[in-house]
Amino acid sequence: MTVTKEESGQEDADDKGGMTGGDGYAPSQRRIEREAYKRARSRRATAVAALSTLATGVVLYLVVVNAPGWSRTRETFFNGQYAREALPKVLDGLWLNVRLLLICGAAVLVLGMLIAIARTLRGPVFFPLRVLAAAYTDFFRGLPLIINLMIVVLGVPALRLQGVTVDPVLLGGTALTLTYSAYVAEVFRAGIESVHPSQRAAARSLGLSNRQALRYVVLPQAVRRQVPPLLNDLVSLQKDTGLVSIGGAIDAVRAADIIVGRSLNYTPYIVAGLVFVALTIPMTRFTDWVTARMDRRRAQGGAL
């Protein structure tokens, strides 16, 4: 059976869609059916997910409220009166945590970058600097943060050094910076070493010095590639700012602890925890968005 050009063209139009009257695009019937099928599957998947989530929530609720000690637990951890009392004071203390995040975060990025650069310097003359940078990262990555805080916040004032602050906020921020700069330095170092050596060689062939190649070619690529893990470290830093309360600083955690010590009710801890979660979730979602965006650009072959 022979197929005329008119019939062949009609089949292509049915599959890909045609033009109506030479004005606008008109999708073919096959495409309309395909899009309708996709929408139906999406609605069905959404309905199934909603029902399964609702069923799981109901089961968990029934298990918790029917537990033998639920009434006592609700009174101790979910008391509305103490929650209303604690919320304003916890929010006042949270401002200290936010300031610590902003200041320590900036200091961590700068110090971490300097340590990473020191570890990647080439040449035998920089060997002592590389050893010191490696020792720094190994020590503070291995030292638990809580111990570092105790040593700095409690140990430095005991030395009674002239001109050295004894402010627990400054000392706690210093301890946070020391610990997190070691982690961030390794993130930056991984980014620097992930840049192909040909990039540096090409920069050198264009007449750039080693410093210029590092500044204008290597570091921009390294930082862009390491944005998601850097944001994850900042999220962790935001949570760990609550540990400065061990030195007596009145942050969100310490404000809750004061009320708990007076009332012997642990609801303020729940309030402080929920406040930290509410502050962390936007940062976490932003990190996920940046990661997904970079993955899409990488899959499309675009620049990172």
C-alpha positions as CSV (number, residue, x, y, z in Angstrom):
1,M,0.0,0.0,0.0
2,T,1.4,3.4,-0.9
3,V,1.3,6.4,1.4
4,T,0.9,9.7,-0.2
5,K,2.8,12.8,1.0
6,E,-0.5,14.3,2.2
7,E,-1.2,11.2,4.4
8,S,2.4,11.1,5.7
9,G,2.3,14.8,6.7
10,Q,-1.0,14.2,8.4
11,E,0.5,11.5,10.6
12,D,3.4,13.7,11.6
13,A,0.9,16.4,12.5
14,D,-1.1,14.0,14.6
15,D,2.0,13.0,16.6
16,K,3.7,16.3,17.0
17,G,0.9,18.8,16.7
18,G,0.0,21.1,13.9
19,M,-0.8,24.7,13.2
20,T,-4.3,25.9,13.1
21,G,-5.0,28.5,10.4
22,G,-1.3,29.4,10.3
23,D,-1.8,31.4,13.6
24,G,-1.1,29.4,16.7
25,Y,0.0,26.1,17.9
26,A,-2.6,23.3,18.3
27,P,-1.5,20.2,20.1
28,S,-2.5,16.9,18.6
29,Q,-5.1,14.6,20.1
30,R,-2.4,12.1,21.1
31,R,-0.4,14.8,23.0
32,I,-3.6,16.0,24.7
33,E,-4.3,12.5,25.9
34,R,-0.7,12.0,27.0
35,E,-0.8,15.2,29.1
36,A,-4.2,14.3,30.6
37,Y,-2.8,10.9,31.6
38,K,0.2,12.5,33.3
39,R,-2.0,14.9,35.2
40,A,-4.2,12.0,36.3
41,R,-1.2,10.1,37.6
42,S,0.1,13.1,39.4
43,R,-3.3,13.7,41.1
44,R,-3.5,10.0,42.1
45,A,0.1,10.0,43.5
46,T,-0.7,13.2,45.5
47,A,-3.9,11.6,46.9
48,V,-2.1,8.4,47.9
49,A,0.7,10.4,49.6
50,A,-1.8,12.5,51.5
51,L,-3.8,9.5,52.7
52,S,-0.7,7.5,53.7
53,T,0.6,10.6,55.6
54,L,-2.7,11.1,57.3
55,A,-2.9,7.4,58.3
56,T,0.6,7.4,59.7
57,G,-0.1,10.6,61.7
58,V,-3.3,9.1,63.1
59,V,-1.5,5.9,64.2
60,L,1.3,7.8,65.8
61,Y,-1.1,10.1,67.6
62,L,-3.1,7.1,69.0
63,V,0.1,5.3,70.1
64,V,1.3,8.4,72.0
65,V,-2.0,9.6,73.6
66,N,-2.8,6.0,74.7
67,A,0.6,5.5,76.3
68,P,0.3,4.9,80.1
69,G,2.4,8.0,81.0
70,W,1.0,10.4,78.4
71,S,-0.9,12.5,80.9
72,R,2.2,13.1,83.0
73,T,4.4,13.7,79.9
74,R,1.9,16.2,78.5
75,E,1.9,18.1,81.8
76,T,5.7,18.1,82.0
77,F,6.8,18.8,78.4
78,F,3.7,20.3,76.7
79,N,2.3,22.7,79.3
80,G,0.6,25.7,77.6
81,Q,1.1,28.0,80.6
82,Y,4.9,27.5,80.7
83,A,5.1,27.6,76.9
84,R,3.5,31.1,76.9
85,E,5.8,32.2,79.7
86,A,8.9,30.9,78.0
87,L,8.4,32.0,74.4
88,P,9.1,35.8,74.8
89,K,12.3,35.1,76.9
90,V,13.5,32.4,74.5
91,L,13.0,34.8,71.5
92,D,15.0,37.5,73.3
93,G,17.8,35.0,73.9
94,L,17.6,33.8,70.3
95,W,18.9,37.2,69.1
96,L,22.2,36.3,70.7
97,N,22.3,33.1,68.8
98,V,21.6,34.9,65.5
99,R,24.4,37.4,66.2
100,L,26.8,34.6,67.0
101,L,25.8,32.8,63.7
102,L,26.5,35.9,61.6
103,I,29.8,36.9,63.2
104,C,31.2,33.4,63.7
105,G,30.0,32.4,60.3
106,A,31.9,35.2,58.6
107,A,35.0,34.5,60.7
108,V,34.8,30.7,60.0
109,L,34.6,31.3,56.2
110,V,37.7,33.6,56.2
111,L,39.8,31.5,58.6
112,G,38.8,28.3,56.8
113,M,39.7,29.7,53.5
114,L,43.2,30.8,54.7
115,I,43.9,27.4,56.3
116,A,42.8,25.6,53.0
117,I,45.1,27.9,51.0
118,A,47.9,27.2,53.4
119,R,47.4,23.4,53.0
120,T,47.5,23.6,49.2
121,L,50.5,25.8,48.8
122,R,53.2,24.3,46.7
123,G,57.0,24.3,47.1
124,P,59.3,23.1,49.9
125,V,59.5,26.5,51.4
126,F,55.8,26.3,52.5
127,F,56.3,22.8,54.1
128,P,56.1,24.2,57.7
129,L,53.0,26.1,56.9
130,R,51.3,23.1,55.4
131,V,52.2,21.0,58.5
132,L,50.8,23.6,60.9
133,A,47.6,23.9,58.8
134,A,47.2,20.1,58.7
135,A,47.8,19.8,62.5
136,Y,45.2,22.5,63.1
137,T,42.5,20.8,61.1
138,D,43.3,17.3,62.6
139,F,43.3,18.6,66.1
140,F,40.1,20.7,66.1
141,R,38.2,18.2,63.9
142,G,39.0,15.5,66.5
143,L,38.4,17.5,69.6
144,P,34.7,17.4,70.6
145,L,33.1,20.9,70.4
146,I,31.7,20.7,74.0
147,I,35.2,20.1,75.3
148,N,36.7,22.9,73.2
149,L,34.0,25.2,74.6
150,M,34.8,24.2,78.2
151,I,38.5,24.7,77.7
152,V,38.1,28.2,76.1
153,V,35.2,29.5,78.1
154,L,36.3,28.2,81.5
155,G,40.0,27.8,81.1
156,V,41.0,31.2,79.6
157,P,39.5,33.2,82.5
158,A,41.3,31.0,85.0
159,L,44.7,32.1,83.4
160,R,43.9,35.7,84.5
161,L,45.8,37.1,81.5
162,Q,46.0,40.9,81.2
163,G,43.9,42.3,78.4
164,V,42.2,39.0,77.5
165,T,38.4,39.1,77.7
166,V,36.4,36.9,80.1
167,D,33.1,37.5,78.3
168,P,31.5,34.1,77.8
169,V,29.9,35.2,74.6
170,L,33.2,36.2,73.0
171,L,35.0,33.2,74.3
172,G,32.2,30.9,73.2
173,G,32.2,32.5,69.8
174,T,36.0,32.0,69.6
175,A,35.6,28.3,70.4
176,L,32.9,27.9,67.8
177,T,35.2,29.6,65.2
178,L,38.2,27.4,66.1
179,T,36.2,24.2,65.6
180,Y,34.1,25.0,62.6
181,S,37.0,26.7,60.7
182,A,38.7,23.3,60.7
183,Y,35.7,21.7,59.0
184,V,35.2,24.5,56.6
185,A,39.0,24.4,55.7
186,E,38.6,20.8,54.6
187,V,35.6,21.7,52.5
188,F,37.5,24.5,50.8
189,R,40.6,22.3,50.3
190,A,38.4,19.6,48.6
191,G,37.0,22.3,46.3
192,I,40.5,23.6,45.4
193,E,41.8,20.1,44.7
194,S,38.8,19.3,42.6
195,V,39.7,22.0,40.0
196,H,41.6,20.2,37.2
197,P,45.4,21.1,37.0
198,S,44.9,22.2,33.4
199,Q,42.9,25.2,34.7
200,R,45.9,26.4,36.6
201,A,48.3,25.6,33.7
202,A,46.1,27.5,31.3
203,A,46.1,30.5,33.6
204,R,49.9,30.4,33.9
205,S,50.2,30.1,30.1
206,L,48.2,33.4,29.8
207,G,50.8,35.2,31.9
208,L,49.1,35.0,35.3
209,S,51.2,34.4,38.4
210,N,50.5,31.6,40.8
211,R,48.7,34.0,43.2
212,Q,46.6,35.4,40.3
213,A,45.8,31.9,39.0
214,L,44.6,30.9,42.5
215,R,42.6,34.1,43.0
216,Y,40.9,34.5,39.6
217,V,40.8,30.9,38.3
218,V,41.0,28.3,41.0
219,L,39.2,29.8,44.0
220,P,36.0,30.9,42.1
221,Q,35.5,27.4,40.7
222,A,36.3,25.8,44.1
223,V,33.9,28.0,46.1
224,R,31.0,27.5,43.6
225,R,31.4,23.7,43.8
226,Q,31.4,23.6,47.6
227,V,28.5,25.9,48.3
228,P,26.1,23.1,49.4
229,P,28.5,21.6,52.0
230,L,29.4,25.1,53.2
231,L,25.7,25.9,53.8
232,N,25.3,22.6,55.7
233,D,28.2,23.6,58.0
234,L,26.5,27.0,58.6
235,V,23.3,25.1,59.5
236,S,25.2,23.1,62.0
237,L,26.9,26.2,63.4
238,Q,23.5,27.8,63.9
239,K,22.4,24.9,66.1
240,D,25.6,24.8,68.0
241,T,25.5,28.4,69.0
242,G,23.2,27.2,71.8
243,L,26.2,25.6,73.4
244,V,27.6,29.0,74.5
245,S,25.1,28.8,77.4
246,I,27.5,26.5,79.3
247,G,29.5,29.7,80.1
248,G,26.5,31.5,81.4
249,A,25.6,33.5,78.3
250,I,21.8,34.2,78.2
251,D,20.9,32.8,74.8
252,A,17.7,30.9,73.9
253,V,18.8,27.7,75.6
254,R,19.9,29.4,78.8
255,A,16.7,31.4,78.9
256,A,14.7,28.2,78.8
257,D,17.1,26.6,81.3
258,I,16.4,29.4,83.8
259,I,12.6,28.9,83.7
260,V,13.1,25.1,83.9
261,G,15.2,25.5,87.0
262,R,12.6,27.6,88.7
263,S,9.5,25.7,87.6
264,L,10.8,22.1,87.3
265,N,8.8,21.9,84.1
266,Y,10.6,21.0,80.8
267,T,8.2,22.8,78.4
268,P,10.6,25.7,77.9
269,Y,13.1,23.2,76.4
270,I,10.6,22.2,73.9
271,V,9.9,25.8,73.1
272,A,13.6,26.5,72.6
273,G,14.0,23.4,70.4
274,L,11.0,24.4,68.2
275,V,12.4,27.9,67.8
276,F,15.8,26.5,66.6
277,V,14.0,24.2,64.2
278,A,11.9,27.0,62.8
279,L,15.2,29.0,62.3
280,T,17.0,26.0,60.7
281,I,14.3,24.8,58.3
282,P,14.6,27.8,55.9
283,M,18.4,27.4,55.8
284,T,18.0,23.7,55.1
285,R,15.5,24.2,52.3
286,F,17.7,26.9,50.8
287,T,20.6,24.4,50.9
288,D,18.5,21.8,49.2
289,W,17.4,24.3,46.5
290,V,21.0,25.3,45.8
291,T,22.1,21.7,45.6
292,A,19.3,20.8,43.2
293,R,20.0,23.8,41.1
294,M,23.7,22.9,40.8
295,D,22.9,19.3,40.0
296,R,20.6,20.4,37.2
297,R,23.2,22.7,35.7
298,R,25.8,20.0,36.0
299,A,23.5,17.5,34.2
300,Q,22.9,20.0,31.4
301,G,26.6,20.6,31.0
302,G,26.5,24.2,32.2
303,A,29.0,26.0,34.3
304,L,29.0,25.3,38.0
